[in-house]
Amino acid sequence: MSWSLWFTLVAAGTLISFTPGAGAINTMANSLGSGWTRSIWGILGQQVALLAHIVVVAAGVGLLVAGSPLLFNVIRYAGAAYLVFLGVRQYRSRAAAAKVGELRRESAGSMFRRGLLVNLTNPKAVVFFLAFTPQFVRPEQPLLTQYAVLAATIVAVDVVVMWFFFAAAARGLGRLTQRESGQRTLNRVFGGLFVGVGVLLAAVH
């Protein structure tokens, strides 16, 4: 993977991690209930689920690359279009206040399992990674190395964002996402960024 494509991957991965979702809400809840340090267990559970999604998508995309490079490119551009669609939908979505409640102190295993299930039971994640992953894969180069770099980068970025941003700023972000005006602002900001990333990925590959 070239440095320019890798930096684009880091930027896109950071945007994805910063976008409020079930994982971010779970991380904030763990931090509020059990403290910043121990919230890492829930984050690690989320990463195991994330890796599972990437493995499933990578296996499917690998078969497509071997069978039809043309079909691979069709899916890649369709994926970029899907990212734009997600951005437009999020920008226009109605504000829905997120619930971040106070939790009792949980064991590390309990938080890990809950983090795992939060991401693992999200079927949209597979669809998203099917759109996202091909943007950073060059079919003419060894696939295993590329997927290893992609997975390691996405996981590292997500851990940093979840632990040092959402978990650290749990109280302030919790108050923001519980207000419809705050959620509406986040929807518009991240929706616009998703559209920009989709267009960029279609152009720079």
N, C-alpha and C positions, 0 to 999 in steps of 0.2 A: 504494500500500500504506500503510495507516494505521500510525502509530508503534507502537500496541499490538500489531498483527499482526507488524510487523517485529521488535520485541523478542522476541516469541514465536519467530520464525524464528531469530534469533540464539541464543536459548537451546536450541532444538531442534537447530540445526546444531552447536552446541558439544557437546551430549550425543552426537550421532552421531560427531563427530570424536574424542571422548575414548574411545569404545567400542573396545576392542582388536580389531583385525582385521588383514587382510593388509597394508593400507597402513601401519598403525602398526608392524607387525613389520618391514616393509621399511625404513621410516624409521629405526628403531632399529639395524638391521643396517648401514645406510649410515653412520650416525653413529659406530658402533663401529669400522667398518673404515676410513673415509675422513675422519672428523672432522666436527664439528658444522657448520662453515661450508659444506663441500662437499656435505653431505647435502641441501641445498636443491634440487639438480638432480633427485634422485629424487622429491622432493615436487612439483616443477613438472611432472614427467611424470605423476604421479598426478592432478594437477589438470586436465591436458588430457583425460585419460580421463574424469574426473568431468564435465567440460563436455560431452563427447560423449554421455554418458548423459542429461544434462539436456536436451540438444537433441532426442534421440530421444523422450524422454518428453513434452517440451513440444509437439512436433509432433503426437503422438497425442492428448494431452489437448486441444489446440486444436481438432482435428477433432471431438472429442466435445462440446466447448462449443458449437461452431457447429451441430452436428446435434441435440443433445438435452440441454438444461439438466438435465432430470430424471435422465438417465443419468449426467451429471457428478456430481450430488449422491449418487447411489447409489454411484459409485466412490469419492467422497470419504469417505463413511462406512465403506465397506468397507476403504479404506486405513487409516483410524484404527483399525479393528478389527484389521487386519493388524499394525499397530505394537504393539498390546496383545499379540497372539499371539507376535510376536517376543520381547517382553519376558518373557512367561511361559516360552517355550521356552529363552531364555538363562538365566533364573533357575534352571530345573530341569536344565539341561544338565550333563553330567558334565565334570569338570575335565580339560582336556587341555593339558599343558605346551607352551608355544610355544617353538620353537627359534630362538634368536637367536645365530648363530655369528659368530666373528671373520672378517672379509672382508679381502682384500687391497685396496690402494688402487686404486679404479676411476677411469676417465675420466668426465668430466661427461656425455658422450654415452651411455656405457654405463648410468650410473645413471638418466638420463632415460628411456631406452628400457625399462629394467626397471620403473621406476615406472609408466610408461604401460601396460605389459603386465599388471602386477599388478592394476590397477583395470579395465582394458579387457576382460580375459578373465574377469571375474567376472559371470556372468549374473544373479546375485542382485541386483546393483546396480540393474539396470533395473527389476526387480520392486519393489525398495525405493523407488526414486524415483517409480515410478508410484503407490505408496501415499502417499508423502511430499509430492510436489509439489502435488496439488490442494488440500491443506489451506491453502495460502497464496495461492490464486488466486481472485479474484472475477470470475465470468463476465461481469458487466455492465460491467466496466472494461477498458480496452485491455490486451490480453494481452502484447504484446511488452515493454512497459515493466515489467510485473510479473515476467516471466520474467528480464529483464535484472537487476532488483534481486535476485531470488532467487538467480540464478547467481553474481552478484558477491559477495553476502553469504556464500553457502555456501563459495565458493572462498577468500575472505579468512579466514573463520573456520578453515577446514581448514588453510590454510598456517600460521596463527599457532599452532594447537594442535600440528600435526605438528612444526614447527621449534622452537618455544619450549617445548614440553613433552616430546613423545616423543623427539625428537633430543637435546635438552638433558639429559634424564634417562635416556638409553639404558641406562646400566650398571645403575642401580638398578631400573628397570622390567624390564630383561631378566632380572635375578635373580628378581623377583617372579613374572613370567609363566612362568618355568621351574619353579616349584613348584606342585604341584597345589592346595595350600591357598590360595596367592595367587590362582591363576586362578579357584578356586571363589568366593572373596570378590568378585573383579571381576565374575564372572558374576551373582552375586546383586545387587550394587549396581546395575549397569547394566541388568539385567533389570527391577528394580523401577522404575528411572527411565524406561525405555521404556514401561512400562504407564502411568505417570503422564502422560507426554507424549501418548500415544495418546488417553487420556481427555480431556486438556486441549484437544487440537486439535479433537476432535469437538464440544466445548462452546463454544469461543471464536470460531469462524469467523463 
